Amino acid sequence: MRTHRYAADSRLIKAGLRTIGLPLAFAPSATYDQPLPCHLYRNPDGSIRWLWPSHATQPDFLRFYHRSSWRARLFVWVVQWLFRLKLGRWVAHDTLTMYTTEAGTALLQHTRVSRWALFTGTVGPNRKLAIWFDSFRGKSCFLKIALAEPAIQTVRREALALQQLQAQPFRLVDVPAVFAHGRGIVLQEDLGTTEIRPVNQLTDLPTGVMRELARRNWHRQPLRQAAFWQQAQQTLADLRATNDPRLPVTLLDKADQLMQHLDGQPSVALAAAHGDFTPWNLLLRHNRLCVIDWELQHDALPGLYDLFHFIYQSHILIGNRGYQAIRQTIERTLNEPEWQLFCQQQAVDPDLAELLYLVHTLTYYLSIYNRQPNWHRQIHWLLATWNDALTHWLHRRQVATDRQLLLADLAFWLHDRPHAALKLQCDRLANLPDSSDLDLCLPRPVAAQLTAYLRQHPLAHHLVAESRTFMNQLHLFGADGSCLHVDLIWQFKRKQLDFMPAEPVWQEATRASHGLNVPSLLHTQTYLRLFYGLNNAPLPDRYRPLFSTQPDNVPSPAELTRAVQQRPANQGCRGLRNRLAYGWDTLRSFAFRRGLIVTFSGVDGAGKSTVIEQTRHQIEKRLRQRVVVLRHRPSLLPILSAWQYGKAQAEQRAASTLPRQGTNQSSLSSLLRFAYYYTDYLLGQFYVQVKYVWRGYIVLYDRYYFDFINDGRRSNINLPTGLVTSLYGLLLKPRLNVFLYAPADDILRRKQELDAATITELTGQYLRLFERLQKRYPSSEYLPVLNQHLPRTLSQIFDRIQTYSL
């Protein structure tokens, strides 16, 4: 035995047992000369979990163990067989000999304790020793001994709760009898001495038990007056004040958002609750439910509290099944006729009840974990599930946009992983402008894991990942149309040049108020100077405050390039590898983003120019794709009048001339003119395809070939409509074709270039044309849009563009 290995546990056990009058030491002396040899079983961290006498013939320590899974049941089966074969010592990880005095031995003989087992408790401020023994009044018992002031209060609460329940017993539920209690100590009945079965899911519970528990002390109260709500608000404020680096900032932010959203509730349903209604506190004995551990019993918690707690805790701590499994179980349960009737009778909103449960549970346990020096793995499971639950409800209640929630969850995921957010200037991620990207410097394996996490995120309606040899560009699109663009950088490169080391940036980063790590000031300054300098761009004004002084002679881009080329990372074989990687990235860039052609048609005054400009802006800012606007046709061939007036003057004359002013009536002249323009379309479409579409551009046509069909007069052409329409079949079909229209009165208020009759006639012709073309060419979309409300028009068009460009 190595006593020093268990020094902390030995002090804990010694202090606890002294409370009940049993003196102990872990080394023999003249006074402590009565040995108590024990076996022990360790926790994964090496601390003592269970302790039992070496001479034990029964595995009594299993009374502290919940058989929640097949592995747990297998463990119990193996242990029981080893004890039957008198090989119980094989279960023990180690031995530990305690020593007591003659008075201690006399106490044990007086109480006739022959079988016992000790559990050192769950780490935290509510930690207690739990001792099972078999000789008090002929019954086996549990003795709980509090080890700190918070635990003393919970032990007292449990004793009082059990006494009240004994005075007013349940019809379908058994609770332990209390034999004695004092300051920080409670002695209670062991309900598991006869044949028992574990409870792992709601379907294991006897019919009606859950609803009987839920009906106790049902009442309503204004939310702001509820004690649990006031405590949750105070706890959240305290958690922010302590600034525990282990608590993700975005988790607290989301809890705060949800609480602000709920704060206006005038009245909520409250009821008494067990407070820790979980599988490990439940036993089935003779088809009756035995409920133990009433330490967290409360008379006024949100209605249905125990129901939600059972589902959440069992799904998290038994197999860590995740929030989606919790969501499915809750919805399946509350859709049962019995629960629907119960909610109607008690006038409870189950959604609100779950939200209130979530607020109370999250704040209560975070306050405990905040005071707990060492965290076990299950705490991280709980935090991750609560975070997912908050995301679900904030999205469902439309409290935050998909983009804001994706940002928050990204920061939560990165909380304990190496990273550094570059050029991030905001105090909260929710305040990051929609037009801003998020640039993260992080190790390549972490970037791959983050990409996988975001790809399966429930709010990521679609994710486009552009992979390069030194970074990944992620484009996330939420179901609500919001976009988030994230650059994951593990190597700082400008073309083929590695311009600064990346690893020190994330290694020396520190946590900021928004929850992400940020680089040191020196790394930030170096990155900004090199990034903008090598790109021959001025330093933006918003970054100038980061530089206390500006050097008098800023190096030119050429000088910076020469300096960077001298870095060892750009010399020899490494330099050759960088050049090859740059060439490979350039080739792959053609395949990442799909280009798209969008045409806009409509009579003059329908609002095309405004819609095209706003659409261009949204594509550049939200989709991060390059845009080119073409007027009427590819323009591979110049305007006809350019042969006479020159290109510049011809374009000026075309822009200043009112539409439909041509007087050409000659069929031959019209045919020659149309042949010229059609040649431009026929040849130019391949030029546009190669130069723009294949390179990922979105091409916006301000008018298109449809003008020749419906409004040839605008181009001074007079030809049969059937001929012009049939030749459209030889052209590549744009993916999206938008026809903007509005009532004649609205158009005349904007622009008085056409009369009302002409506007109405042309509008009808375009609508009929688009209907025919949609039937003939279903692989393209011919979309008429009533342009009376600009935001609605832009949203409708942008949604289509976003869908087709993904």
C-alpha positions in Angstrom: 0.0 0.0 0.0 1.2 3.5 -0.8 -0.5 5.7 1.8 0.9 8.9 0.3 -1.0 8.2 -2.9 -4.3 8.6 -1.1 -3.3 11.3 1.2 -6.2 13.7 0.2 -8.8 10.9 0.4 -7.4 9.7 3.7 -7.8 13.2 5.2 -11.4 13.3 3.9 -12.3 9.9 5.3 -10.7 10.6 8.6 -12.5 14.0 9.0 -15.8 12.5 8.0 -15.7 9.5 10.4 -14.5 11.6 13.3 -17.8 13.4 12.9 -19.6 10.2 14.0 -17.2 9.6 16.8 -14.9 7.1 15.1 -11.2 8.1 15.5 -9.0 7.1 12.7 -5.4 7.3 11.6 -3.6 5.9 8.6 -0.4 5.0 10.3 -0.1 2.9 13.5 0.9 4.5 16.8 0.7 3.8 20.5 -2.9 5.2 20.5 -4.0 4.0 17.1 -3.1 0.4 17.3 -6.3 -1.3 16.1 -6.0 -2.1 12.4 -8.9 -2.0 10.0 -7.5 -3.6 6.7 -9.5 -2.5 3.7 -9.7 -3.0 -0.1 -10.3 0.0 -2.3 -11.6 0.7 -5.8 -10.3 3.9 -7.6 -11.9 6.5 -9.8 -10.4 7.2 -13.2 -8.3 10.0 -11.7 -6.7 7.7 -9.2 -8.7 8.9 -6.1 -10.5 6.4 -3.9 -14.1 5.7 -4.9 -15.2 2.8 -2.8 -13.7 1.3 0.4 -14.7 -2.0 2.1 -13.2 -4.4 4.7 -10.7 -7.0 3.4 -12.7 -9.8 5.0 -15.9 -9.0 3.2 -17.6 -11.9 1.5 -20.2 -9.8 -0.3 -19.7 -6.9 -2.8 -21.6 -4.4 -0.7 -20.0 -1.5 -2.4 -22.2 -2.2 -5.4 -25.1 -0.6 -3.4 -23.6 2.7 -4.6 -23.4 1.6 -8.2 -26.1 2.2 -10.8 -26.5 -0.5 -13.5 -27.3 1.9 -16.3 -25.8 0.1 -19.3 -24.8 -3.4 -20.5 -21.2 -2.6 -19.5 -22.4 -1.7 -16.0 -24.5 -4.9 -15.8 -21.5 -6.9 -17.0 -19.3 -5.3 -14.4 -21.8 -6.2 -11.6 -22.1 -9.8 -12.9 -18.3 -10.3 -12.9 -17.9 -8.8 -9.5 -20.6 -10.9 -8.0 -19.1 -14.1 -9.4 -15.6 -13.2 -8.2 -17.0 -12.8 -4.6 -18.9 -16.1 -4.9 -15.6 -17.7 -5.9 -13.9 -16.0 -2.9 -11.8 -14.0 -5.2 -13.2 -10.6 -4.2 -9.7 -9.2 -3.7 -9.2 -9.3 -7.5 -11.8 -6.5 -7.8 -9.7 -4.2 -5.6 -7.2 -1.8 -7.1 -5.3 -1.5 -3.9 -5.3 -2.1 -0.1 -5.5 0.5 2.6 -5.2 -0.1 6.3 -6.8 2.3 8.7 -6.1 2.3 12.4 -8.5 3.2 15.3 -8.3 3.3 19.0 -9.7 0.8 21.6 -12.6 3.2 21.9 -13.2 3.1 18.2 -13.2 -0.7 18.3 -15.6 -0.7 21.2 -17.9 1.6 19.2 -17.9 -0.8 16.2 -18.6 -3.8 18.5 -21.4 -2.0 20.2 -23.2 -1.1 17.0 -22.5 -4.7 15.7 -21.4 -3.5 12.3 -20.2 -6.6 10.5 -20.7 -5.6 6.8 -20.1 -2.1 5.5 -18.9 -0.2 2.5 -17.9 3.4 2.0 -18.4 5.8 -1.0 -16.2 8.9 -0.9 -18.9 11.0 -2.7 -19.1 13.1 -5.8 -16.5 15.9 -6.0 -17.8 19.4 -5.4 -19.1 21.7 -2.6 -22.0 19.3 -1.8 -19.7 16.3 -1.3 -20.6 13.8 1.3 -19.3 10.5 2.6 -21.9 7.7 2.2 -21.6 4.6 4.4 -23.8 1.5 3.9 -23.9 -0.9 6.9 -26.2 -3.7 7.9 -26.8 -3.9 11.7 -28.9 -0.9 12.9 -32.1 -2.3 14.4 -31.8 -5.3 12.2 -32.0 -3.2 9.0 -29.4 -2.1 6.6 -28.9 1.7 6.4 -27.2 4.5 4.7 -25.3 7.1 6.7 -24.6 10.4 5.0 -21.9 12.7 6.4 -21.5 16.2 5.0 -18.0 17.4 4.4 -18.6 21.1 3.9 -21.1 23.8 4.8 -23.1 23.6 1.5 -23.4 19.8 2.0 -24.6 20.3 5.6 -27.5 22.3 4.2 -28.4 19.7 1.6 -28.3 16.9 4.2 -30.6 18.9 6.5 -33.0 19.6 3.6 -33.1 15.9 2.8 -33.9 15.0 6.4 -36.7 17.5 6.6 -38.1 16.5 3.2 -38.2 12.8 4.1 -39.9 13.5 7.4 -42.6 15.5 5.6 -43.1 12.8 3.1 -43.5 10.2 5.8 -46.2 12.3 7.3 -48.0 12.6 3.9 -46.9 9.5 2.0 -47.4 8.9 -1.7 -49.8 6.4 -3.1 -47.4 4.8 -5.7 -43.9 5.8 -4.3 -41.8 4.7 -1.4 -39.2 6.9 0.3 -36.6 6.0 2.9 -37.4 6.3 6.6 -35.2 8.6 8.6 -33.8 7.0 11.8 -31.8 9.9 13.0 -30.3 13.2 11.8 -28.1 16.0 13.2 -25.8 18.7 11.9 -24.5 17.4 8.6 -25.6 13.8 9.3 -28.6 11.7 8.3 -29.2 8.1 9.0 -31.9 6.6 6.7 -33.3 3.3 5.6 -31.8 1.3 2.7 -34.7 0.5 0.4 -32.7 -1.8 -1.8 -32.2 -4.8 0.5 -34.8 -7.0 -1.2 -35.1 -7.8 -4.9 -34.7 -4.6 -6.9 -34.5 -3.5 -10.5 -32.8 -0.4 -11.9 -34.7 2.3 -13.7 -33.0 3.6 -16.8 -35.8 5.1 -18.9 -39.3 6.6 -18.5 -41.0 3.4 -19.7 -39.5 1.5 -16.7 -41.6 3.6 -14.3 -44.9 2.2 -13.0 -48.0 3.8 -14.7 -49.0 7.1 -13.1 -45.9 7.5 -10.9 -44.4 10.4 -12.8 -47.7 12.4 -12.8 -48.3 11.7 -9.1 -44.9 13.3 -8.3 -45.6 16.2 -10.6 -48.9 17.1 -9.0 -47.5 18.1 -5.6 -48.0 21.7 -4.5 -49.1 22.9 -8.0 -49.7 26.6 -8.1 -49.0 29.7 -10.2 -46.9 32.8 -9.4 -45.5 35.8 -11.3 -42.2 34.8 -12.7 -40.3 37.8 -11.3 -41.5 36.9 -7.8 -40.5 33.2 -8.0 -37.5 32.4 -5.8 -35.9 30.1 -8.3 -36.0 32.8 -10.9 -34.5 35.4 -8.7 -31.8 33.0 -7.6 -31.0 32.1 -11.3 -30.6 35.8 -12.2 -28.3 36.4 -9.2 -26.3 33.2 -9.9 -25.8 34.2 -13.6 -24.5 37.7 -12.5 -22.2 36.0 -10.0 -20.8 33.6 -12.6 -20.0 36.6 -14.9 -18.3 38.3 -12.0 -16.1 35.3 -11.1 -14.9 35.1 -14.8 -14.0 31.5 -14.5 -12.0 30.7 -17.6 -13.4 27.2 -17.7 -16.9 28.5 -18.3 -17.5 29.4 -22.0 -18.6 33.0 -22.3 -21.0 32.3 -25.1 -22.8 29.7 -22.9 -23.5 32.5 -20.3 -24.4 34.9 -23.1 -27.0 32.5 -24.5 -28.4 31.8 -21.0 -28.7 35.6 -20.5 -30.5 36.0 -23.8 -33.0 33.3 -22.9 -33.6 34.8 -19.5 -34.2 38.2 -20.9 -36.6 36.7 -23.4 -38.6 35.0 -20.6 -38.4 37.8 -18.0 -41.7 39.3 -19.2 -43.8 36.2 -18.4 -46.6 37.4 -16.1 -47.4 34.0 -14.5 -45.8 30.6 -14.5 -46.8 27.1 -13.2 -44.8 25.9 -10.2 -44.8 22.7 -8.2 -42.8 20.7 -5.7 -40.0 18.7 -7.2 -37.6 16.0 -6.1 -34.9 18.1 -7.8 -32.6 15.2 -8.7 -35.0 12.7 -10.2 -32.6 10.6 -12.1 -32.1 6.8 -12.8 -29.4 6.5 -10.1 -31.9 7.8 -7.5 -34.7 5.3 -8.4 -35.3 1.7 -7.7 -38.1 -0.7 -8.5 -39.2 -3.0 -5.7 -42.3 -5.2 -6.0 -43.5 -2.9 -8.8 -43.3 0.1 -6.6 -40.9 3.0 -7.2 -38.4 3.8 -4.5 -37.1 7.3 -4.7 -33.9 8.2 -2.7 -31.6 11.2 -2.3 -34.1 14.0 -1.6 -31.3 16.6 -0.9 -32.5 19.0 -3.7 -36.2 18.8 -2.9 -37.9 22.1 -3.5 -41.5 23.2 -3.0 -41.6 25.7 -5.9 -39.7 24.7 -9.0 -41.0 25.0 -12.6 -43.8 22.5 -13.4 -42.7 19.2 -14.9 -39.2 19.8 -13.5 -38.6 16.2 -12.5 -39.8 14.9 -15.9 -37.4 17.1 -17.8 -34.6 16.4 -15.3 -34.9 12.6 -15.7 -34.8 12.9 -19.5 -31.9 15.3 -19.7 -29.7 13.6 -17.1 -30.3 10.1 -18.2 -29.6 10.9 -21.8 -26.4 12.9 -20.9 -24.9 10.8 -18.1 -25.8 7.4 -19.4 -24.0 7.2 -22.8 -23.9 10.9 -23.6 -26.5 10.5 -26.3 -26.8 14.2 -27.2 -29.5 16.9 -27.3 -31.2 15.5 -30.4 -32.1 12.3 -28.6 -33.3 14.4 -25.6 -35.5 16.5 -27.9 -37.0 13.4 -29.5 -37.8 11.8 -26.1 -39.4 14.9 -24.7 -41.6 15.4 -27.8 -42.6 11.8 -27.9 -43.4 11.8 -24.2 -45.5 15.0 -24.2 -47.4 13.9 -27.2 -48.8 10.9 -25.2 -52.5 11.4 -24.4 -51.9 11.1 -20.6 -49.4 13.9 -20.6 -51.4 16.1 -23.0 -54.4 15.7 -20.6 -52.2 16.5 -17.6 -50.9 19.7 -19.2 -54.4 20.8 -20.0 -55.7 20.1 -16.5 -52.8 21.9 -14.9 -52.8 24.7 -17.5 -49.1 24.4 -18.1 -47.2 25.3 -21.3 -44.7 22.5 -21.6 -42.4 24.6 -23.8 -42.2 27.3 -21.2 -41.8 24.7 -18.4 -38.8 23.2 -20.2 -37.2 26.6 -20.7 -37.6 27.4 -17.0 -36.2 24.0 -16.1 -33.2 24.7 -18.4 -32.5 28.1 -16.8 -32.7 26.8 -13.3 -30.6 23.6 -13.9 -27.9 25.4 -15.9 -27.4 28.2 -13.4 -27.5 26.0 -10.4 -25.0 23.4 -11.6 -22.7 26.0 -13.2 -22.5 27.7 -9.8 -21.4 24.3 -8.3 -18.9 23.6 -11.0 -17.5 27.1 -10.6 -16.6 26.2 -7.0 -15.2 22.8 -8.0 -11.4 22.8 -8.6 -11.2 19.7 -10.8 -13.8 18.8 -13.5 -14.7 15.3 -14.5 -15.5 14.4 -18.1 -19.3 14.4 -17.5 -19.3 18.1 -16.7 -18.2 18.8 -20.3 -20.9 16.5 -21.6 -23.5 18.5 -19.6 -22.2 21.9 -20.8 -22.2 20.7 -24.4 -25.8 19.5 -24.1 -27.1 22.6 -22.4 -25.4 24.7 -25.0 -27.2 22.7 -27.8 -30.5 23.1 -25.9 -30.0 26.9 -25.6 -29.3 27.1 -29.3 -32.4 25.1 -30.1 -34.7 27.3 -28.1 -33.1 30.6 -29.1 -33.6 29.6 -32.7 -37.1 28.3 -32.2 -38.2 31.4 -30.3 -36.4 33.6 -32.9 -34.4 35.3 -30.2 -31.2 35.2 -32.3 -30.4 34.7 -35.9 -28.9 31.5 -37.2 -25.7 33.4 -37.9 -25.4 34.7 -34.3 -26.1 31.2 -32.9 -23.5 29.6 -35.3 -20.9 32.1 -34.1 -21.7 31.4 -30.5 -21.5 27.6 -31.0 -18.3 28.0 -32.9 -16.8 29.9 -30.0 -18.2 27.3 -27.5 -16.6 24.5 -29.5 -13.3 26.3 -29.7 -13.3 27.2 -26.0 -10.7 24.7 -24.8 -8.9 24.2 -28.2 -5.9 26.2 -29.5 -6.9 29.1 -31.8 -6.6 32.8 -32.3 -9.2 35.1 -33.9 -7.5 37.6 -36.2 -8.6 41.2 -36.7 -11.7 40.7 -34.5 -12.8 44.0 -33.0 -16.0 43.6 -31.0 -16.9 42.9 -27.4 -19.6 40.3 -28.2 -19.9 37.9 -31.1 -23.5 38.9 -31.5 -22.3 42.4 -32.4 -20.1 41.2 -35.3 -21.4 42.9 -38.4 -23.1 40.7 -41.1 -20.5 42.0 -43.6 -17.6 40.8 -41.5 -15.8 37.5 -41.9 -14.3 35.5 -39.0 -10.6 34.7 -39.5 -9.2 32.0 -37.2 -5.6 30.9 -36.9 -5.5 27.3 -35.5 -3.7 24.0 -36.1 -4.7 22.1 -39.2 -6.2 19.1 -37.3 -8.4 21.4 -35.2 -9.5 23.1 -38.5 -10.6 19.8 -39.9 -12.5 18.9 -36.7 -14.2 22.3 -36.6 -15.2 21.9 -40.3 -16.8 18.5 -39.5 -18.6 20.0 -36.4 -20.1 22.9 -38.4 -21.1 20.6 -41.3 -23.4 18.6 -39.0 -24.6 21.6 -37.0 -28.4 21.7 -37.0 -28.5 25.4 -38.0 -26.1 25.0 -40.9 -28.6 24.7 -43.7 -25.7 24.4 -46.2 -21.9 24.6 -45.9 -19.4 25.2 -48.7 -15.8 24.4 -47.8 -13.1 25.7 -50.1 -9.9 23.8 -49.2 -6.5 25.1 -49.9 -3.1 23.9 -48.8 -2.8 26.5 -46.1 -6.4 27.3 -45.1 -10.0 26.4 -45.4 -12.7 28.9 -46.3 -16.1 28.0 -44.9 -19.3 29.5 -46.2 -22.2 28.6 -43.9 -25.8 29.4 -44.8 -28.6 29.3 -42.2 -32.1 28.3 -42.9 -33.2 31.9 -42.2 -31.0 33.1 -45.1 -28.2 34.5 -42.9 -24.6 33.7 -43.9 -21.3 33.2 -42.0 -17.9 33.1 -43.6 -15.0 31.6 -41.7 -11.4 31.4 -42.7 -9.5 28.6 -40.9 -5.8 29.4 -41.3 -2.9 27.2 -40.3 -0.2 28.8 -42.4 0.1 32.5 -43.3 0.7 32.8 -47.0 0.5 35.4 -49.7 0.6 33.5 -53.0 3.7 31.3 -52.7 5.2 33.2 -49.8 5.0 32.0 -46.2 5.1 35.5 -44.5 5.1 34.7 -40.8 4.9 31.6 -38.4 1.4 30.6 -37.3 2.0 28.3 -34.4 3.2 31.1 -31.9 0.0 33.1 -32.8 -2.4 30.5 -31.3 0.0 29.4 -28.6 0.4 32.9 -27.1 -3.3 33.9 -27.7 -5.4 35.0 -24.7 -9.1 34.9 -24.0 -11.1 38.0 -24.9 -14.5 39.2 -23.6 -16.4 37.7 -26.6 -15.1 34.2 -25.7 -12.6 33.6 -28.4 -8.8 33.8 -28.0 -7.0 36.7 -29.7 -3.4 37.1 -30.7 -0.9 39.2 -28.7 -0.5 42.8 -29.7 2.8 42.1 -31.3 1.5 39.3 -33.4 -1.5 41.4 -34.4 0.7 44.3 -35.5 3.0 42.0 -37.5 0.2 40.2 -39.2 -1.6 43.5 -40.2 1.6 45.1 -41.6 2.5 42.1 -43.7 -1.1 41.2 -44.8 -1.9 44.6 -46.1 1.6 45.5 -47.1 2.1 42.4 -49.3 -1.3 43.0 -50.9 -0.3 46.6 -51.7 -3.3 47.9 -49.7 -3.4 50.7 -47.1 -3.9 49.8 -43.5 -7.7 50.4 -42.7 -8.4 53.2 -40.3 -10.1 50.9 -37.8 -6.7 49.1 -37.1 -4.6 52.3 -36.7 -5.3 52.6 -33.0 -3.5 49.3 -32.5 -0.2 51.1 -33.5 0.9 53.7 -31.0 3.5 55.1 -33.4 3.7 54.8 -37.2 7.2 54.4 -38.7 8.4 57.2 -40.9 9.5 55.0 -43.7 7.0 52.2 -44.2 8.5 49.5 -46.4 7.0 49.2 -49.9 5.3 46.0 -51.1 8.4 45.2 -53.1 10.7 45.6 -50.1 8.3 43.5 -47.9 8.3 40.8 -50.6 12.1 40.7 -50.7 12.3 40.5 -46.9 9.8 37.7 -46.7 11.5 35.8 -49.5 14.6 35.6 -47.2 12.7 33.7 -44.6 13.9 30.0 -44.3 10.3 28.9 -44.9 10.7 30.3 -48.5 14.1 29.0 -49.3 15.3 25.7 -50.8 13.0 22.7 -50.8 10.5 24.5 -48.6 10.3 27.3 -51.1 9.8 24.9 -54.0 7.0 23.2 -52.0 5.3 26.5 -51.4 5.4 27.3 -55.1 3.9 23.9 -56.0 1.2 24.3 -53.4 0.3 27.8 -54.8 0.0 26.3 -58.3 -2.2 23.5 -57.0 -4.4 26.0 -55.1 -4.8 28.1 -58.2 -5.9 25.1 -60.3 -8.4 23.9 -57.6 -9.9 27.4 -57.2 -11.7 26.9 -60.5 -13.7 24.0 -59.0 -14.7 25.5 -55.6 -17.5 27.9 -56.3 -20.1 27.6 -59.0 -20.7 30.6 -61.2 -24.2 31.7 -62.2 -25.9 33.8 -64.8 -28.9 35.9 -63.7 -30.9 38.0 -66.1 -33.2 40.9 -65.2 -36.0 42.0 -67.5 -38.8 44.5 -67.2 -40.2 47.7 -68.7 -38.5 51.0 -68.0 -39.4 52.1 -64.5 -39.9 48.6 -63.1 -36.9 49.2 -60.8 -34.2 47.0 -62.5 -31.3 49.3 -61.8 -32.0 49.5 -58.1 -32.6 45.8 -57.7 -29.5 44.9 -59.6 -27.3 47.2 -57.6 -28.7 46.0 -54.3 -28.5 42.4 -55.4 -24.8 42.9 -56.4 -24.1 44.3 -53.0 -25.7 41.4 -51.2 -23.9 38.8 -53.2 -20.5 40.4 -52.6 -21.1 41.0 -48.8 -23.1 37.9 -47.9 -22.0 35.2 -50.4 -18.5 36.5 -50.8 -18.6 35.9 -54.6 -17.4 38.1 -57.3 -20.0 39.9 -59.4 -20.0 41.3 -62.9 -22.9 43.4 -64.4 -23.4 43.2 -68.1 -25.8 45.4 -70.0 -28.2 43.7 -72.4 -25.7 41.4 -74.1 -22.2 39.9 -73.7 -20.8 42.9 -75.6 -18.1 40.9 -77.3 -19.0 43.0 -80.3 -19.3 46.8 -79.7 -22.5 48.8 -80.1 -23.3 49.3 -83.8 -23.0 53.1 -83.5 -19.5 52.6 -82.1 -18.3 52.0 -85.7 -19.5 55.6 -86.5 -19.0 57.5 -83.2 -16.4 55.5 -81.3 -17.1 53.3 -78.2 -17.2 56.0 -75.6 -19.4 58.4 -77.5 -21.7 55.6 -78.6 -22.3 54.4 -75.1 -23.0 58.0 -74.0 -25.5 58.5 -76.8 -27.2 55.2 -76.0 -27.5 56.1 -72.3 -29.0 59.6 -73.1 -31.5 58.4 -75.7 -35.0 57.5 -74.6 -36.0 53.9 -75.3 -38.2 52.9 -78.2 -37.3 56.0 -80.3 -36.0 54.1 -83.3 -38.0 54.4 -86.6 -36.5 51.5 -88.5 -39.2 49.7 -90.5 -37.0 47.8 -93.0 -37.0 44.0 -92.7 -33.6 43.8 -94.3 -32.1 46.4 -92.0 -33.7 44.8 -89.0 -32.4 41.4 -90.0 -28.9 42.7 -90.4 -29.0 44.5 -87.1 -30.4 41.4 -85.3 -27.9 39.2 -86.9 -25.1 41.4 -85.5 -26.6 41.3 -82.0 -27.3 37.6 -82.2 -23.7 36.8 -83.3 -22.7 38.7 -80.1 -24.9 36.4 -78.0 -23.9 33.3 -79.8 -20.2 33.8 -79.6 -20.2 36.0 -76.4 -22.0 33.4 -74.3 -18.9 31.1 -74.4 -16.7 34.1 -73.6 -18.8 34.9 -70.6 -18.9 31.3 -69.6 -15.1 30.9 -69.6 -14.1 34.3 -68.3 -16.7 34.6 -65.5 -19.0 31.6 -64.8 -16.2 29.0 -64.7 -14.2 31.3 -62.4 -17.0 31.5 -59.9 -18.4 34.9 -60.9 -22.1 35.7 -60.7 -23.1 37.5 -63.9 -26.0 39.9 -63.7 -27.5 40.9 -67.0 -29.3 44.3 -67.0 -31.8 43.2 -69.7 -31.3 40.2 -71.9 -32.3 38.4 -75.2 -36.0 38.5 -74.1 -36.2 42.2 -75.1 -35.6 41.1 -78.8 -38.7 38.8 -78.5 -41.1 41.2 -76.7 -39.8 44.6 -77.3 -37.7 44.6 -80.6 -38.5 48.3 -81.1 -36.3 49.1 -78.2 -33.3 47.8 -80.3 -34.7 49.4 -83.5 -35.6 45.9 -84.8 -38.8 44.9 -86.6 -38.9 41.1 -87.1 -41.5 38.3 -86.6 -41.6 37.2 -83.0 -41.6 33.6 -83.9 -38.3 33.8 -85.7 -36.6 35.6 -82.8 -38.1 33.2 -80.2 -37.0 30.1 -82.1 -33.4 31.3 -82.2 -33.3 31.5 -78.4 -33.2 27.7 -78.4 -29.6 27.8 -79.7 -28.3 29.9 -76.8 -27.1 28.6 -73.4 -30.0 29.1 -70.9 -29.2 31.3 -67.9 -30.0 29.5 -64.6 -32.2 32.3 -63.3 -34.3 34.8 -65.3 -36.1 37.5 -63.3 -38.9 39.6 -64.7 -39.7 42.7 -62.6 -43.1 44.2 -63.0 -45.4 46.6 -61.2 -48.8 48.3 -61.8 -48.6 51.0 -64.5 -49.5 53.7 -62.0 -46.5 52.8 -59.8 -44.1 52.7 -62.8 -45.3 56.1 -64.0 -44.6 57.6 -60.6 -41.0 56.4 -60.9 -40.4 57.1 -64.6 -42.5 58.6 -67.3 -40.9 57.2 -70.4 -43.8 54.9 -71.5 -47.5 55.4 -71.4 -49.8 53.3 -69.2 -51.2 51.3 -72.2 -47.7 50.3 -73.4 -46.6 49.4 -69.9 -49.6 47.1 -69.4 -49.2 45.5 -72.9 -45.5 44.8 -72.4 -46.0 43.5 -68.9 -48.6 41.0 -70.2 -46.3 39.9 -73.1 -43.4 39.3 -70.7 -45.5 37.3 -68.2 -46.9 35.1 -71.0 -43.4 34.6 -72.5 -41.9 33.6 -69.1 -44.7 31.1 -68.6 -44.1 29.5 -72.0 -40.3 29.4 -71.5 -40.6 27.8 -68.0 -42.6 25.0 -69.5 -40.2 24.5 -72.4 -36.9 24.9 -70.4 -37.6 23.5 -66.9 -33.9 23.3 -66.0 -33.9 27.1 -65.8 -36.1 29.3 -63.7 -38.2 32.1 -65.3 -39.3 34.1 -62.2 -41.8 37.0 -62.4 -41.5 39.2 -59.3 -44.0 41.9 -58.4 -41.6 44.8 -57.4 -43.7 46.9 -55.0 -41.8 46.2 -51.8 -38.1 46.4 -52.3 -36.9 44.3 -49.3 -39.3 41.5 -50.2 -38.2 41.6 -53.9 -34.5 41.5 -52.9 -35.1 38.6 -50.4 -37.0 36.6 -53.0 -34.2 37.0 -55.6 -31.3 36.6 -53.3 -32.7 33.4 -51.8 -32.9 31.9 -55.4 -29.3 33.1 -56.2 -28.0 31.7 -52.9 -29.7 28.3 -53.6 -28.3 28.1 -57.1 -24.8 29.2 -56.3 -24.3 26.6 -53.5 
